[in-house]
Amino acid sequence: MRLDLVDLLRCPNGHDETPLVCVAGDARDRELRSAILGCPVCHAEFTVRDGVAWLGEGEPPAAGGEPSLVTGSSAVATTPSPGTPGDPFRLAAMLDLTSPGGTVVLAGEWAAAAGDLAALTSVGVVVLAGAAPAAAAGPVSVLAGTHGVPLARASLRGIALGAEPAGVLDARLAAAGAALVANGRLVAPVACDLPPGSEELARDARWWVAARREPPRAVSLRRAPPRTPGR
């Protein structure tokens, strides 16, 4: 997991947004390999093992995920066809990643593009996984065991959500709007409703693309004081 991602992590439990406190065990080359993460509000504890943050309840299950989803492009098991969810060029366009920097989140089948997207755009990529993969290394961070988007408000340039169990996808959509910066992009299956505050930009047979819009702000107008004659 990228070391700088620690500042964005938030407790996934149901209380006010709270940063997690990190006690690092093994940190090297700007990567966090092992750590304990704690919430100062609910006192929940989570672990980072082999670069994967487990934010679910209890101990993480035995590793059995797909490391090809979370490492560099050389570890991708198959070459994605252009236009598929694994196509990093298509995904970069959908998320409007025309400049480096910032962080995006991928879930579901979009996770297959994680390593290649990070290499293509120089953007920090976070994969949300249901089960903990065997390990994570390189430019991609993995948050496992959580159903929401446990990252700070207005911290993400883009979120791409794929097909997941209904409850998981609903929870991610509900959290997505708050996690995006203004004009940040959101991609989701066409069967999903747009979250409040989002404007649809495009859709095809499988996906829609939306942007988070800031609500209009009321401007207070005051009448200027009358001019004094002779001044």
C-alpha positions as CSV (number, residue, x, y, z in Angstrom):
1,M,0.0,0.0,0.0
2,R,1.3,3.5,-0.9
3,L,2.5,5.2,2.3
4,D,0.8,8.5,1.4
5,L,-2.6,6.8,1.2
6,V,-2.6,6.5,5.0
7,D,-3.5,10.2,5.3
8,L,-6.7,9.5,3.3
9,L,-7.9,6.4,5.1
10,R,-11.1,6.7,7.2
11,C,-12.7,4.3,9.6
12,P,-15.3,2.2,7.7
13,N,-17.6,1.9,10.7
14,G,-20.9,3.8,11.1
15,H,-19.9,7.0,12.8
16,D,-18.6,10.5,11.8
17,E,-15.7,10.5,9.4
18,T,-12.6,9.7,11.4
19,P,-9.0,9.3,10.2
20,L,-7.3,6.1,11.1
21,V,-4.1,6.1,13.3
22,C,-1.3,4.0,11.8
23,V,1.4,2.2,13.7
24,A,3.8,1.0,11.0
25,G,5.6,-2.3,11.2
26,D,7.4,-2.4,7.9
27,A,7.6,0.6,5.6
28,R,10.1,0.8,2.7
29,D,10.4,2.6,-0.6
30,R,7.3,4.6,0.0
31,E,5.3,1.5,0.6
32,L,3.6,0.3,3.8
33,R,4.0,-3.5,4.0
34,S,2.7,-4.2,7.5
35,A,0.9,-2.0,10.1
36,I,-1.9,-1.7,12.6
37,L,-4.6,0.8,11.9
38,G,-6.8,2.0,14.7
39,C,-9.9,4.2,15.1
40,P,-9.8,6.7,18.0
41,V,-13.6,6.9,18.1
42,C,-14.8,3.2,18.0
43,H,-11.5,1.7,18.9
44,A,-11.7,-0.8,16.0
45,E,-8.3,-2.2,14.8
46,F,-7.4,-3.2,11.3
47,T,-4.3,-4.7,9.8
48,V,-2.0,-4.2,6.8
49,R,-0.3,-7.4,5.8
50,D,1.9,-7.9,2.7
51,G,0.8,-4.5,1.5
52,V,-2.9,-5.2,1.7
53,A,-5.1,-3.2,4.2
54,W,-7.9,-5.4,5.7
55,L,-10.7,-3.1,6.8
56,G,-13.3,-5.8,7.4
57,E,-14.4,-7.4,10.7
58,G,-12.2,-9.8,12.5
59,E,-9.1,-11.4,11.0
60,P,-8.6,-11.4,7.2
61,P,-9.4,-14.7,5.6
62,A,-6.6,-16.9,4.2
63,A,-5.1,-15.2,1.1
64,G,-6.6,-16.5,-2.0
65,G,-7.3,-13.5,-4.2
66,E,-5.9,-12.5,-7.5
67,P,-2.5,-10.7,-7.2
68,S,-2.7,-9.9,-11.0
69,L,-5.3,-7.3,-10.1
70,V,-3.1,-5.3,-7.8
71,T,0.5,-5.4,-9.1
72,G,2.2,-3.8,-12.0
73,S,1.2,-4.4,-15.6
74,S,3.7,-7.3,-16.0
75,A,1.5,-9.3,-13.6
76,V,-1.7,-9.0,-15.5
77,A,-2.8,-12.5,-16.4
78,T,-4.3,-11.7,-19.7
79,T,-4.1,-8.8,-22.2
80,P,-7.4,-6.9,-22.1
81,S,-9.2,-6.3,-25.3
82,P,-9.7,-2.6,-26.3
83,G,-13.0,-1.3,-25.0
84,T,-13.3,-3.9,-22.2
85,P,-13.2,-3.0,-18.5
86,G,-9.6,-4.1,-18.4
87,D,-8.6,-1.5,-21.1
88,P,-6.6,1.2,-19.3
89,F,-6.9,3.7,-22.2
90,R,-10.7,3.6,-22.2
91,L,-10.8,3.8,-18.4
92,A,-8.4,6.8,-18.4
93,A,-10.7,8.6,-20.8
94,M,-13.8,7.8,-18.8
95,L,-12.2,9.2,-15.7
96,D,-10.7,12.2,-17.5
97,L,-7.2,11.4,-16.3
98,T,-5.4,13.8,-18.7
99,S,-2.8,14.9,-16.1
100,P,-0.8,13.0,-13.5
101,G,-1.4,13.1,-9.7
102,G,-4.3,12.4,-7.4
103,T,-6.0,9.2,-6.6
104,V,-8.7,7.0,-8.2
105,V,-10.6,4.0,-6.9
106,L,-11.4,0.9,-8.9
107,A,-13.8,-2.0,-7.9
108,G,-15.3,-5.0,-9.6
109,E,-14.1,-5.9,-13.0
110,W,-12.4,-2.5,-13.4
111,A,-9.7,-3.7,-11.0
112,A,-8.2,-5.7,-13.9
113,A,-6.9,-2.4,-15.3
114,A,-5.3,-1.2,-12.1
115,G,-1.6,-1.8,-12.8
116,D,-1.8,-0.6,-16.4
117,L,-3.8,2.4,-15.5
118,A,-1.2,3.5,-12.8
119,A,1.6,3.0,-15.3
120,L,-0.3,4.9,-18.1
121,T,-1.4,7.9,-16.1
122,S,1.0,8.3,-13.1
123,V,-2.1,8.5,-10.9
124,G,-2.4,6.7,-7.5
125,V,-4.7,3.7,-8.0
126,V,-6.7,2.0,-5.1
127,V,-8.5,-1.3,-5.6
128,L,-11.5,-2.1,-3.4
129,A,-11.6,-5.8,-3.0
130,G,-14.1,-8.0,-1.1
131,A,-11.5,-10.7,-0.2
132,A,-7.9,-10.1,0.6
133,P,-5.5,-10.9,-2.3
134,A,-2.3,-12.8,-1.7
135,A,-0.2,-9.6,-1.7
136,A,0.0,-6.1,-3.1
137,A,3.0,-4.2,-4.4
138,G,4.0,-1.5,-6.8
139,P,1.9,1.5,-7.7
140,V,-1.5,0.0,-6.7
141,S,-2.9,0.0,-3.2
142,V,-5.6,-2.5,-2.0
143,L,-8.3,-2.0,0.6
144,A,-10.1,-5.3,1.3
145,G,-13.1,-6.4,3.3
146,T,-15.0,-3.1,3.2
147,H,-18.3,-2.4,1.4
148,G,-18.0,1.4,1.2
149,V,-15.3,3.8,0.1
150,P,-13.3,4.4,3.3
151,L,-11.4,7.4,2.1
152,A,-11.5,11.1,3.0
153,R,-14.2,13.4,1.6
154,A,-13.3,15.2,-1.6
155,S,-10.1,13.2,-2.0
156,L,-10.6,11.2,-5.2
157,R,-10.3,12.3,-8.9
158,G,-12.4,9.3,-10.0
159,I,-14.2,6.1,-9.0
160,A,-15.0,3.2,-11.3
161,L,-17.5,0.7,-9.9
162,G,-18.2,-2.7,-11.5
163,A,-20.7,-5.4,-10.9
164,E,-20.7,-6.5,-7.3
165,P,-23.3,-8.0,-4.9
166,A,-26.2,-5.5,-4.7
167,G,-25.6,-4.5,-1.1
168,V,-21.9,-3.8,-1.7
169,L,-22.5,-1.8,-4.9
170,D,-25.2,0.3,-3.2
171,A,-22.9,1.1,-0.3
172,R,-20.1,2.1,-2.6
173,L,-22.4,4.3,-4.7
174,A,-23.8,6.0,-1.6
175,A,-20.3,6.9,-0.4
176,A,-18.9,7.8,-3.9
177,G,-20.3,11.3,-4.1
178,A,-18.7,12.6,-0.9
179,A,-15.4,11.0,-1.7
180,L,-15.0,12.7,-5.1
181,V,-13.6,16.1,-5.7
182,A,-15.7,18.7,-7.5
183,N,-16.0,17.5,-11.2
184,G,-14.5,14.1,-10.3
185,R,-15.7,11.3,-12.5
186,L,-17.9,8.3,-11.5
187,V,-18.4,5.2,-13.6
188,A,-21.0,2.6,-12.7
189,P,-23.2,-0.1,-14.3
190,V,-26.2,1.3,-16.2
191,A,-28.6,-0.5,-13.9
192,C,-27.5,1.8,-11.1
193,D,-29.2,5.2,-10.3
194,L,-27.0,8.3,-10.3
195,P,-26.2,9.4,-6.8
196,P,-27.4,12.9,-5.7
197,G,-25.2,15.7,-6.9
198,S,-24.0,13.9,-10.0
199,E,-24.5,14.9,-13.6
200,E,-24.6,12.2,-16.3
201,L,-22.1,12.8,-19.1
202,A,-22.4,9.7,-21.2
203,R,-23.6,6.1,-21.3
204,D,-23.5,3.0,-23.4
205,A,-25.1,-0.4,-23.1
206,R,-23.1,-1.3,-19.9
207,W,-21.9,1.8,-18.2
208,W,-22.7,5.4,-17.4
209,V,-20.2,8.2,-16.7
210,A,-21.1,11.0,-14.4
211,A,-19.3,14.0,-12.8
212,R,-19.8,15.3,-9.3
213,R,-21.2,18.8,-9.3
214,E,-21.0,21.3,-6.5
215,P,-24.4,22.7,-5.5
216,P,-25.0,26.4,-6.3
217,R,-24.0,28.7,-3.5
218,A,-26.3,31.5,-2.4
219,V,-24.7,35.0,-2.8
220,S,-25.7,37.7,-0.3
221,L,-26.2,41.0,-2.0
222,R,-26.1,44.2,0.0
223,R,-27.1,47.7,-1.0
224,A,-24.2,50.1,-1.1
225,P,-24.5,53.0,1.4
226,P,-25.7,56.3,-0.2
227,R,-23.1,58.7,-1.4
228,T,-22.4,61.8,0.6
229,P,-22.8,64.9,-1.6
230,G,-19.5,66.6,-2.4
231,R,-17.5,63.4,-2.0
